[in-house]
């Protein structure tokens, strides 16, 4: 695998993992009814996902422009990691919304 793509692949894994972990921190904050902190953490999670998505777009664009981007098990893992993080982050956003509604109804 070429060195220049290896760094991008690890960036996908890193930013995806960060986004996922931060989203779970946001859910924990919502469980504690600290919605301001939950909202702040969701924005931070989205920022990490945006960084990962920019890297993913860079790789896709390189391939579309004729560069050979080798598909390795590590590349597949990175893509899987990113897509899982994106899915979980969106689900956690929805869960936070539900916690907010339940708290409002209770008060």
C-alpha positions, 0 to 999 in steps of 0.5 A: 500500500502506498504511504500517502494513502495509508495516512488517509486511511488511518485518518478515516479510522481516527476521525471516525473513532473520535466521532463515535466516542464523542457521540456516546459522551453526548448521549451520557450527558443527555442521560444526565439531563445536561443537554447543553453539554450533549449539544456541544458534544454532538457538534464536536462529533459532527466536526470529526465526521466532517474531517473523515468525510473530507478525507474520504472525498479526497480518496474518491476524487483521486480514484476518479481522476485516474490515480490507482487507489489500492483496495486493501483490507485496511481500506475496507476496515476504515470505510466500515469504521466510518460508516458505522460511526456515521450511523451511530452518531445519527442514532444518538442524535435521535436518542438525545432528542427523545430524552429531551422530549421525555424530560420536558413532558416530565417537568 
